Amino acid sequence: MAGKREEQLKEITERLEQGVKDLFTSEKYTEYLKTMSQFHNYSFNNTLLIAMQKPESTLVAGYLSD
């Protein structure tokens, strides 16, 4: 179970790193700023994930697992 979680964390981290590189080297920066303005209470990482996965989002809710 811990191995799967570590693999997921590694994948998310790699996607974040690539997202940051892409963000500052393309028109995605403007897209990110728009997302950031809509979700200003969210952390940098969460805002970046929103921008990468679904930039047209207008509402984001948390997810709790058991």
C-alpha positions in Angstrom: 0.0 0.0 0.0 2.8 2.4 0.9 4.6 1.6 -2.4 1.5 2.5 -4.4 1.2 5.8 -2.5 4.9 6.6 -3.1 4.5 5.9 -6.8 1.5 8.2 -7.0 3.4 10.9 -5.1 6.4 10.5 -7.5 4.1 10.8 -10.5 2.4 13.9 -9.1 5.7 15.5 -8.4 7.0 14.8 -11.9 3.9 16.2 -13.4 4.2 19.3 -11.2 7.9 19.8 -12.2 7.0 19.5 -15.9 4.0 21.7 -15.4 6.2 24.5 -13.9 8.7 24.2 -16.8 5.8 24.3 -19.4 4.1 27.2 -17.5 7.0 29.6 -17.8 8.0 28.7 -21.3 4.7 29.0 -23.2 1.3 30.8 -23.3 0.3 28.5 -20.5 1.5 31.3 -18.1 -1.5 33.5 -19.0 -3.7 30.4 -18.5 -2.2 29.8 -15.1 -2.6 33.4 -14.0 -6.3 33.2 -14.9 -6.7 30.0 -12.9 -4.8 31.6 -10.0 -7.1 34.6 -10.0 -10.1 32.3 -9.7 -8.6 30.1 -6.9 -6.5 32.6 -5.0 -7.1 30.8 -1.7 -5.4 27.6 -3.0 -1.7 26.8 -2.7 0.6 27.2 -5.6 0.8 23.5 -6.1 -3.0 23.0 -6.0 -3.5 25.9 -8.4 -0.9 24.5 -10.8 -2.7 21.1 -10.7 -6.0 22.7 -11.5 -4.4 24.6 -14.4 -2.8 21.5 -15.7 -5.8 19.2 -15.4 -8.8 21.4 -16.1 -8.0 25.1 -16.6 -11.6 25.9 -17.4 -12.7 24.9 -13.9 -14.8 27.3 -11.9 -15.3 25.3 -8.7 -13.1 22.8 -7.0 -14.0 20.6 -4.0 -11.8 18.5 -1.7 -11.8 14.8 -1.7 -11.7 12.7 1.5 -10.9 9.0 1.5 -11.5 6.5 4.2 
